[in-house]
Amino acid sequence: MNFDWHGAELTPQTLIDSSYKNTQNVRRFLLSECGPAFKFDRDLMAWIRDGVGKTLGDVVDEWKRRNHN
């Protein structure tokens, strides 16, 4: 069964799997973790979907690294 990216409670430990979707739920989570400057861009999206196992916490860390926060 695929993960419910629209309604599930998300945490930094949430695993990104092949069913990953950029939902409003994901955006709200990332805004809460990264701050109001958070936004998706093509490079970040490619990094998220590169097939390497990662968590939403990894996405937060990568966005902060790229944006020097």
Backbone atoms as SQL, in Angstrom:
CREATE TABLE atoms (id INTEGER PRIMARY KEY, chain TEXT, resi INTEGER, resn TEXT, atom TEXT, x REAL, y REAL, z REAL);
INSERT INTO atoms VALUES
  (1, 'A', 1, 'MET', 'N', 0.844, -1.179, 0.000),
  (2, 'A', 1, 'MET', 'CA', 0.000, 0.000, 0.000),
  (3, 'A', 1, 'MET', 'C', 0.894, 1.248, 0.000),
  (4, 'A', 2, 'ASN', 'N', 0.551, 2.220, -0.824),
  (5, 'A', 2, 'ASN', 'CA', 1.317, 3.453, -0.914),
  (6, 'A', 2, 'ASN', 'C', 1.059, 4.345, 0.294),
  (7, 'A', 3, 'PHE', 'N', 2.063, 5.116, 0.643),
  (8, 'A', 3, 'PHE', 'CA', 1.978, 6.070, 1.741),
  (9, 'A', 3, 'PHE', 'C', 1.004, 7.187, 1.365),
  (10, 'A', 4, 'ASP', 'N', 0.258, 7.695, 2.334),
  (11, 'A', 4, 'ASP', 'CA', -0.710, 8.781, 2.088),
  (12, 'A', 4, 'ASP', 'C', -0.022, 10.134, 2.275),
  (13, 'A', 5, 'TRP', 'N', 0.588, 10.646, 1.218),
  (14, 'A', 5, 'TRP', 'CA', 1.301, 11.916, 1.283),
  (15, 'A', 5, 'TRP', 'C', 0.356, 13.095, 1.487),
  (16, 'A', 6, 'HIS', 'N', -0.935, 12.896, 1.229),
  (17, 'A', 6, 'HIS', 'CA', -1.907, 13.975, 1.393),
  (18, 'A', 6, 'HIS', 'C', -2.356, 14.149, 2.841),
  (19, 'A', 7, 'GLY', 'N', -2.444, 13.054, 3.579),
  (20, 'A', 7, 'GLY', 'CA', -3.052, 13.165, 4.901),
  (21, 'A', 7, 'GLY', 'C', -2.267, 12.600, 6.064),
  (22, 'A', 8, 'ALA', 'N', -1.179, 11.900, 5.808),
  (23, 'A', 8, 'ALA', 'CA', -0.428, 11.284, 6.898),
  (24, 'A', 8, 'ALA', 'C', 0.296, 12.332, 7.730),
  (25, 'A', 9, 'GLU', 'N', 0.524, 12.011, 9.002),
  (26, 'A', 9, 'GLU', 'CA', 1.340, 12.874, 9.839),
  (27, 'A', 9, 'GLU', 'C', 2.794, 12.699, 9.407),
  (28, 'A', 10, 'LEU', 'N', 3.452, 13.789, 9.068),
  (29, 'A', 10, 'LEU', 'CA', 4.821, 13.738, 8.576),
  (30, 'A', 10, 'LEU', 'C', 5.785, 14.135, 9.683),
  (31, 'A', 11, 'THR', 'N', 6.929, 13.461, 9.704),
  (32, 'A', 11, 'THR', 'CA', 7.985, 13.757, 10.665),
  (33, 'A', 11, 'THR', 'C', 9.316, 13.751, 9.913),
  (34, 'A', 12, 'PRO', 'N', 10.375, 14.221, 10.549),
  (35, 'A', 12, 'PRO', 'CA', 11.683, 14.140, 9.897),
  (36, 'A', 12, 'PRO', 'C', 12.098, 12.700, 9.568),
  (37, 'A', 13, 'GLN', 'N', 11.533, 11.733, 10.258),
  (38, 'A', 13, 'GLN', 'CA', 11.866, 10.328, 10.010),
  (39, 'A', 13, 'GLN', 'C', 11.047, 9.674, 8.897),
  (40, 'A', 14, 'THR', 'N', 10.066, 10.402, 8.344),
  (41, 'A', 14, 'THR', 'CA', 9.223, 9.853, 7.279),
  (42, 'A', 14, 'THR', 'C', 10.085, 9.492, 6.074),
  (43, 'A', 15, 'LEU', 'N', 10.024, 8.232, 5.665),
  (44, 'A', 15, 'LEU', 'CA', 10.808, 7.752, 4.524),
  (45, 'A', 15, 'LEU', 'C', 10.172, 8.174, 3.210),
  (46, 'A', 16, 'ILE', 'N', 11.005, 8.631, 2.310),
  (47, 'A', 16, 'ILE', 'CA', 10.548, 8.969, 0.960),
  (48, 'A', 16, 'ILE', 'C', 10.640, 7.699, 0.129),
  (49, 'A', 17, 'ASP', 'N', 9.504, 7.288, -0.428),
  (50, 'A', 17, 'ASP', 'CA', 9.479, 6.068, -1.231),
  (51, 'A', 17, 'ASP', 'C', 9.050, 6.400, -2.657),
  (52, 'A', 18, 'SER', 'N', 8.843, 5.372, -3.442),
  (53, 'A', 18, 'SER', 'CA', 8.502, 5.581, -4.854),
  (54, 'A', 18, 'SER', 'C', 7.131, 6.219, -5.039),
  (55, 'A', 19, 'SER', 'N', 6.310, 6.258, -3.990),
  (56, 'A', 19, 'SER', 'CA', 4.990, 6.878, -4.097),
  (57, 'A', 19, 'SER', 'C', 5.023, 8.361, -3.710),
  (58, 'A', 20, 'TYR', 'N', 6.212, 8.913, -3.446),
  (59, 'A', 20, 'TYR', 'CA', 6.340, 10.298, -2.990),
  (60, 'A', 20, 'TYR', 'C', 5.621, 11.277, -3.921),
  (61, 'A', 21, 'LYS', 'N', 4.912, 12.214, -3.307),
  (62, 'A', 21, 'LYS', 'CA', 4.212, 13.270, -4.034),
  (63, 'A', 21, 'LYS', 'C', 4.476, 14.605, -3.343),
  (64, 'A', 22, 'ASN', 'N', 4.598, 15.659, -4.123),
  (65, 'A', 22, 'ASN', 'CA', 4.708, 17.022, -3.583),
  (66, 'A', 22, 'ASN', 'C', 3.297, 17.506, -3.272),
  (67, 'A', 23, 'THR', 'N', 2.824, 17.193, -2.109),
  (68, 'A', 23, 'THR', 'CA', 1.472, 17.587, -1.718),
  (69, 'A', 23, 'THR', 'C', 1.524, 18.834, -0.835),
  (70, 'A', 24, 'GLN', 'N', 0.366, 19.423, -0.610),
  (71, 'A', 24, 'GLN', 'CA', 0.284, 20.547, 0.322),
  (72, 'A', 24, 'GLN', 'C', 0.715, 20.111, 1.713),
  (73, 'A', 25, 'ASN', 'N', 0.442, 18.861, 2.069),
  (74, 'A', 25, 'ASN', 'CA', 0.856, 18.320, 3.352),
  (75, 'A', 25, 'ASN', 'C', 2.388, 18.345, 3.465),
  (76, 'A', 26, 'VAL', 'N', 3.077, 17.915, 2.421),
  (77, 'A', 26, 'VAL', 'CA', 4.538, 17.929, 2.407),
  (78, 'A', 26, 'VAL', 'C', 5.042, 19.367, 2.457),
  (79, 'A', 27, 'ARG', 'N', 4.449, 20.238, 1.676),
  (80, 'A', 27, 'ARG', 'CA', 4.866, 21.640, 1.644),
  (81, 'A', 27, 'ARG', 'C', 4.703, 22.286, 3.027),
  (82, 'A', 28, 'ARG', 'N', 3.572, 22.029, 3.697),
  (83, 'A', 28, 'ARG', 'CA', 3.357, 22.567, 5.046),
  (84, 'A', 28, 'ARG', 'C', 4.436, 22.070, 6.003),
  (85, 'A', 29, 'PHE', 'N', 4.737, 20.772, 5.925),
  (86, 'A', 29, 'PHE', 'CA', 5.774, 20.209, 6.788),
  (87, 'A', 29, 'PHE', 'C', 7.114, 20.889, 6.532),
  (88, 'A', 30, 'LEU', 'N', 7.502, 21.011, 5.269),
  (89, 'A', 30, 'LEU', 'CA', 8.807, 21.593, 4.944),
  (90, 'A', 30, 'LEU', 'C', 8.862, 23.075, 5.297),
  (91, 'A', 31, 'LEU', 'N', 7.771, 23.791, 5.125),
  (92, 'A', 31, 'LEU', 'CA', 7.728, 25.189, 5.562),
  (93, 'A', 31, 'LEU', 'C', 7.913, 25.292, 7.074),
  (94, 'A', 32, 'SER', 'N', 7.301, 24.380, 7.815),
  (95, 'A', 32, 'SER', 'CA', 7.425, 24.422, 9.276),
  (96, 'A', 32, 'SER', 'C', 8.852, 24.096, 9.722),
  (97, 'A', 33, 'GLU', 'N', 9.549, 23.257, 8.979),
  (98, 'A', 33, 'GLU', 'CA', 10.911, 22.862, 9.340),
  (99, 'A', 33, 'GLU', 'C', 11.975, 23.814, 8.792),
  (100, 'A', 34, 'CYS', 'N', 11.740, 24.383, 7.615),
  (101, 'A', 34, 'CYS', 'CA', 12.751, 25.203, 6.934),
  (102, 'A', 34, 'CYS', 'C', 12.495, 26.692, 7.070),
  (103, 'A', 35, 'GLY', 'N', 11.279, 27.063, 7.389),
  (104, 'A', 35, 'GLY', 'CA', 10.936, 28.471, 7.497),
  (105, 'A', 35, 'GLY', 'C', 10.223, 28.971, 6.261),
  (106, 'A', 36, 'PRO', 'N', 9.758, 30.234, 6.313),
  (107, 'A', 36, 'PRO', 'CA', 8.919, 30.778, 5.244),
  (108, 'A', 36, 'PRO', 'C', 9.629, 30.957, 3.903),
  (109, 'A', 37, 'ALA', 'N', 10.941, 30.888, 3.884),
  (110, 'A', 37, 'ALA', 'CA', 11.671, 31.025, 2.614),
  (111, 'A', 37, 'ALA', 'C', 11.697, 29.722, 1.817),
  (112, 'A', 38, 'PHE', 'N', 11.190, 28.627, 2.410),
  (113, 'A', 38, 'PHE', 'CA', 11.251, 27.344, 1.705),
  (114, 'A', 38, 'PHE', 'C', 10.485, 27.395, 0.397),
  (115, 'A', 39, 'LYS', 'N', 11.087, 26.792, -0.629),
  (116, 'A', 39, 'LYS', 'CA', 10.390, 26.555, -1.890),
  (117, 'A', 39, 'LYS', 'C', 11.070, 25.391, -2.592),
  (118, 'A', 40, 'PHE', 'N', 10.275, 24.673, -3.388),
  (119, 'A', 40, 'PHE', 'CA', 10.819, 23.615, -4.221),
  (120, 'A', 40, 'PHE', 'C', 11.441, 24.248, -5.462),
  (121, 'A', 41, 'ASP', 'N', 12.529, 23.668, -5.926),
  (122, 'A', 41, 'ASP', 'CA', 13.063, 24.033, -7.237),
  (123, 'A', 41, 'ASP', 'C', 13.436, 22.734, -7.950),
  (124, 'A', 42, 'ARG', 'N', 13.753, 22.841, -9.215),
  (125, 'A', 42, 'ARG', 'CA', 14.031, 21.637, -10.010),
  (126, 'A', 42, 'ARG', 'C', 15.183, 20.807, -9.455),
  (127, 'A', 43, 'ASP', 'N', 16.245, 21.493, -9.037),
  (128, 'A', 43, 'ASP', 'CA', 17.403, 20.766, -8.527),
  (129, 'A', 43, 'ASP', 'C', 17.068, 19.997, -7.258),
  (130, 'A', 44, 'LEU', 'N', 16.328, 20.620, -6.349),
  (131, 'A', 44, 'LEU', 'CA', 15.941, 19.931, -5.121),
  (132, 'A', 44, 'LEU', 'C', 15.021, 18.762, -5.443),
  (133, 'A', 45, 'MET', 'N', 14.069, 18.981, -6.350),
  (134, 'A', 45, 'MET', 'CA', 13.166, 17.885, -6.718),
  (135, 'A', 45, 'MET', 'C', 13.932, 16.717, -7.331),
  (136, 'A', 46, 'ALA', 'N', 14.905, 17.005, -8.183),
  (137, 'A', 46, 'ALA', 'CA', 15.717, 15.938, -8.775),
  (138, 'A', 46, 'ALA', 'C', 16.483, 15.206, -7.685),
  (139, 'A', 47, 'TRP', 'N', 16.999, 15.948, -6.713),
  (140, 'A', 47, 'TRP', 'CA', 17.735, 15.326, -5.611),
  (141, 'A', 47, 'TRP', 'C', 16.817, 14.419, -4.794),
  (142, 'A', 48, 'ILE', 'N', 15.594, 14.877, -4.521),
  (143, 'A', 48, 'ILE', 'CA', 14.640, 14.065, -3.749),
  (144, 'A', 48, 'ILE', 'C', 14.337, 12.761, -4.474),
  (145, 'A', 49, 'ARG', 'N', 14.195, 12.815, -5.782),
  (146, 'A', 49, 'ARG', 'CA', 13.764, 11.650, -6.574),
  (147, 'A', 49, 'ARG', 'C', 14.909, 10.881, -7.230),
  (148, 'A', 50, 'ASP', 'N', 16.136, 11.044, -6.729),
  (149, 'A', 50, 'ASP', 'CA', 17.285, 10.417, -7.386),
  (150, 'A', 50, 'ASP', 'C', 17.435, 8.923, -7.122),
  (151, 'A', 51, 'GLY', 'N', 16.506, 8.327, -6.381),
  (152, 'A', 51, 'GLY', 'CA', 16.542, 6.891, -6.145),
  (153, 'A', 51, 'GLY', 'C', 17.347, 6.478, -4.926),
  (154, 'A', 52, 'VAL', 'N', 17.994, 7.439, -4.282),
  (155, 'A', 52, 'VAL', 'CA', 18.749, 7.156, -3.065),
  (156, 'A', 52, 'VAL', 'C', 17.808, 7.308, -1.882),
  (157, 'A', 53, 'GLY', 'N', 17.793, 6.309, -1.004),
  (158, 'A', 53, 'GLY', 'CA', 16.898, 6.355, 0.143),
  (159, 'A', 53, 'GLY', 'C', 17.159, 7.558, 1.024),
  (160, 'A', 54, 'LYS', 'N', 16.099, 8.252, 1.384),
  (161, 'A', 54, 'LYS', 'CA', 16.227, 9.409, 2.259),
  (162, 'A', 54, 'LYS', 'C', 14.926, 9.635, 2.999),
  (163, 'A', 55, 'THR', 'N', 14.992, 10.533, 3.967),
  (164, 'A', 55, 'THR', 'CA', 13.830, 10.892, 4.771),
  (165, 'A', 55, 'THR', 'C', 13.490, 12.366, 4.540),
  (166, 'A', 56, 'LEU', 'N', 12.348, 12.777, 5.068),
  (167, 'A', 56, 'LEU', 'CA', 12.012, 14.197, 4.989),
  (168, 'A', 56, 'LEU', 'C', 13.020, 15.032, 5.775),
  (169, 'A', 57, 'GLY', 'N', 13.585, 14.473, 6.827),
  (170, 'A', 57, 'GLY', 'CA', 14.641, 15.168, 7.561),
  (171, 'A', 57, 'GLY', 'C', 15.857, 15.414, 6.684),
  (172, 'A', 58, 'ASP', 'N', 16.177, 14.450, 5.818),
  (173, 'A', 58, 'ASP', 'CA', 17.277, 14.644, 4.870),
  (174, 'A', 58, 'ASP', 'C', 16.972, 15.785, 3.907),
  (175, 'A', 59, 'VAL', 'N', 15.707, 15.893, 3.487),
  (176, 'A', 59, 'VAL', 'CA', 15.303, 16.970, 2.585),
  (177, 'A', 59, 'VAL', 'C', 15.470, 18.319, 3.290),
  (178, 'A', 60, 'VAL', 'N', 15.053, 18.392, 4.549),
  (179, 'A', 60, 'VAL', 'CA', 15.216, 19.624, 5.329),
  (180, 'A', 60, 'VAL', 'C', 16.694, 19.997, 5.405),
  (181, 'A', 61, 'ASP', 'N', 17.532, 19.033, 5.756),
  (182, 'A', 61, 'ASP', 'CA', 18.972, 19.300, 5.872),
  (183, 'A', 61, 'ASP', 'C', 19.564, 19.751, 4.543),
  (184, 'A', 62, 'GLU', 'N', 19.162, 19.105, 3.457),
  (185, 'A', 62, 'GLU', 'CA', 19.689, 19.464, 2.139),
  (186, 'A', 62, 'GLU', 'C', 19.237, 20.853, 1.729),
  (187, 'A', 63, 'TRP', 'N', 17.965, 21.183, 1.969),
  (188, 'A', 63, 'TRP', 'CA', 17.485, 22.517, 1.615),
  (189, 'A', 63, 'TRP', 'C', 18.246, 23.577, 2.410),
  (190, 'A', 64, 'LYS', 'N', 18.429, 23.332, 3.704),
  (191, 'A', 64, 'LYS', 'CA', 19.162, 24.290, 4.545),
  (192, 'A', 64, 'LYS', 'C', 20.611, 24.413, 4.064),
  (193, 'A', 65, 'ARG', 'N', 21.231, 23.305, 3.692),
  (194, 'A', 65, 'ARG', 'CA', 22.608, 23.353, 3.194),
  (195, 'A', 65, 'ARG', 'C', 22.684, 24.201, 1.928),
  (196, 'A', 66, 'ARG', 'N', 21.759, 23.982, 1.021),
  (197, 'A', 66, 'ARG', 'CA', 21.751, 24.718, -0.242),
  (198, 'A', 66, 'ARG', 'C', 21.436, 26.201, -0.065),
  (199, 'A', 67, 'ASN', 'N', 20.695, 26.505, 0.990),
  (200, 'A', 67, 'ASN', 'CA', 20.261, 27.886, 1.204),
  (201, 'A', 67, 'ASN', 'C', 20.987, 28.546, 2.369),
  (202, 'A', 68, 'HIS', 'N', 22.018, 27.895, 2.864),
  (203, 'A', 68, 'HIS', 'CA', 22.899, 28.438, 3.898),
  (204, 'A', 68, 'HIS', 'C', 22.157, 28.925, 5.124),
  (205, 'A', 69, 'ASN', 'N', 21.148, 28.156, 5.547),
  (206, 'A', 69, 'ASN', 'CA', 20.405, 28.536, 6.768),
  (207, 'A', 69, 'ASN', 'C', 20.972, 27.829, 7.952);
